[in-house]
Amino acid sequence: MTATAKRTGRAQRQKARATAGTRAFDQAWRQWKNPYAPVTQYSDDEIEAIHTASLRVLADVGIKVLCPEARGHYQSAGMTIKGETVHFDSEILMDLIAKAPGQLTMQARGAGRNVTIGRGHVGICTTGGTPNFSDLQTGRQPGTLEALNKFCKLSQRFDVIHVIGPFVEPQDIPTNLRHLHMTRSVLTLTDKVPFVFFRGTQAVADAYEMIRIANGLSQEEFRAQPRSYSIANSNSPLMLDDLMCRGIIDAARAGQLMVLTPFTLAGAMAPVTIAGALVLQNAEALAGLSLAQIVAPGAPVCYGSFTSNVDMKTGAPAFGTPEYVKAAFASGQLARRYDLPLRSSSPTASNAPDAQAAYETQMSLWGALMGGANLLLHGAGWLEGGLTASAEKFIIDVEMLQMFAELFKPLTATADDLALEAIASVGHGGHFFGTQHTLDRFESAFYSPLLSDWSNFENWSERGAKDATQRANEIYLKTLHEHEPLPFDPAREEELDAFIARRTQEGGADISR
C-alpha cells in the first residue's frame, strides 16, 4: 500500500469514527420491513395441533374472568358463563379473531414517526415498567421522574427506537398522579408513539385525553386511528383480572392498540414442555383478543408472546435461552395463523450490562425478529429480568438494534454493485482502497458502529482501555448533554398542564378500578 493510500484510508476511518452513531434521518431505520422469511419451529400440522388443543382448553377448562362487565360481553357474544369462568365456543371465537386487523399503523406526533406493524412491518420499543434505574454514576436506585426523563431524551435521539415504553416507575410521584406526569414526560420530550398503562379506567382516560391534547385532535379524530399502545397481561394460568379486562374494553372503545400478552414461564405458570406452554399462551391470548373484538369489531390488537422457562434449580425466570428462542419462533407461526401482528421481546436475566446481558439479549433478538415479530418490546434498556432499566444497557441495545436495521436493508446487485470495472482496474494482487469505486462509497458502504471499538490493542490502550459498558456510559452522558428540546405548541402545552392541575386537584385516578 502506498503512503498516499495509507493516509487516505486513515483519514476515512477517522471520519467514520467521528460520525459514528450521529447519522441523519434514515427512513429505513425509522420504518422497518423484515425481508426474510420467518424461521419456523413446528410443522403446519404441529401448529394446528397446538391451535386445536388451545380451543379444547378454552371450551373445557375455560378462562376465569374477574370483571363482571367483561363476562357480560362474553355472554352477549354467545359464550357460556359458569360462575366467574367463561367457556368459549370455538366457532364464535374464531369469527371474532378474524375481525382483528392483520396490519395497522400507529400515528405519532412527529413527522416520519408513524409505526406500521404486522405482515413483515416491525416497530421497536424501549424497555418498560421497571421499578429501578441504574447507570455507572449512581448505581441501582429506585426509579424517579428524572430517570424517566433521561430515558425519554435518549429514546428521542435514536431512529431505531420507534415506540416509547414506560421505562422506569417514578416512585417519587404518588401512584394516583403518576400516570399524569409519566404521560407528560413522554409527550413533551419525545414525538414518538407513547405507552398507556392499564391502571384503571380513570387513569387510562386521563392518558388518552393528554395524548389527544398533545396531538391537537378532536375526540373523533383520536378514536379514528391508534396513537398509543397498551399491554394487557393475562394472569397465567387461565385468568383475566379486573384491571386488565377494563383496559381491554377501554382501549377497544377508544380505538387504541391493545397487546394481549400471557406471561407463561414453562415449569412455573405454564406446563414444563414448550408445546404445553404454547397451548396455554395461545388460549389466554385468544381469550383476551376476542374480548376487544366483542366490544369493538376491528379493534386494533396484537398477539403477545412472552413464553420462556424458569431455572429448575431456583425457580427464577430465565431469558435469552434456547427455549425462549424456540417459543418465539413458534409464537410467530401462531400469530400468522390468525393473521395477527406479533409482539415479542428481547429480555435478559443478567444483573449487569455485561457479556451475559449481551448474549442473552442477542439470542432473544434473533428469536423475536427472525421469528417474525412485528412489535418488539423491551428492545432497549432491560436488565435484571425487567427489574431495572439500565442506561448503559440501553446504548448497548441500540447498537444491536442498529445492526438489525442495517441487516433488514435490502441488497442490490446492479452493474455498479457488481464492480467489474473496479476489479479489472485493480487486477492481480492489488487493493481497492484507492479505487474510485471505493472512494465514491466509503462513507456509506458499511455499518458505522455507535459503540463498538474496532481499533487495535495499542490504540485502544492509549485511549484508556475502556470496555463496552464504559463506552456506553460516555455515549449516554454525551447524548443527554446534547439533547435539544423538541418544538411543542405552547398552547397545547398550556392545555396539558391545565389538565394535569385540574386532575390533581380532583385527586388523580383511583388505580384500583
Buried (B, 14 or more C-beta within 10 A) or exposed (E): EEEEEEEBBEEBEEEBBEEBBEBEEBEBBBBBEBEEEBBBBBEEEBBEBBBEBBBEBBBEBBBBBBBEEBBEBBEEBBBEBEEBBBBBBBEBBBBBBEBBBBBBBBBBBBEEBBBBBBBBBBBBBBBBBBBBBBBBEEEBEEBBBEBBBBBBBBBBBBBBBBBBBBBBBBBEBEBBBBBBBBBBBBBBBBBBBBBBBBBBBBBBBBBBBBBBBBBEBEEEEBBEBBBBBBBBBBBBBBBBBBBBBBBBBBBBBBBBBBBBBBBBBBBBBBBEEBBBBBBBBBBBBBBBBBBBBBBBEEBBBBBBBBBBBBEEEEEEBBBBBEBBBBBBBBBBBBBBBBBBBBBBBBBBBBBBBBEBBBEBBBBBBBBBBBBBBBBBBBBBBBBBBBEBBBBBBBBBBBBBBBBBBBEBBEEEEEEEEEBEEBEEEBEEEEEEBBBEBBEEBBEEEEBBBBBEBEEEEEEBEEEEEBEBBEBBBBBBBEBBEEBEEBEBEEEBBEBBEEBBEEBBEEEBBEBEE
